Amino acid sequence: MPRYMIRLPDPASARGSTPELAFTAHGAEAFAEELQAALATPALFERWRALQPDPDEVDPALGVTDPGARVRGTQKGLHVLLEADTGIPGDILRQRLRLLAGNHWELRDVRF
């Protein structure tokens, strides 16, 4: 299972442009919990889909989940590191991170 290493350089700015989809977390563990929920459950996808002009036309493949996804968060100085172990495809992971954190995240490494 791939391990994605994600860095939030400025956690206070790690918010997507749509408040009902964005991170609300404060602290490394809370960011990890929210990302894990976004990967393991359909809740974030369903909220996003409901906001689309024609929700029924959204490709259901975008809603893939990984109930076994695990995310750990660590505070490193002023930034947060997230380690996500998940079978979710990288493009779906990036889409969910954009919803949650906007452009305020960096994919640092992927290990298989």
Buried (B, 14 or more C-beta within 10 A) or exposed (E): EBBBBBBBEEBEEBBBEEEEBBBEBEEBBBBBBBBBBBBBBEEBBEBBBEEEEEEEEBEEEEBEBBEEBBBBBEBEEEBBBBBBBBEBEEEBBBBBBBBBBBEBBEBEEEEE
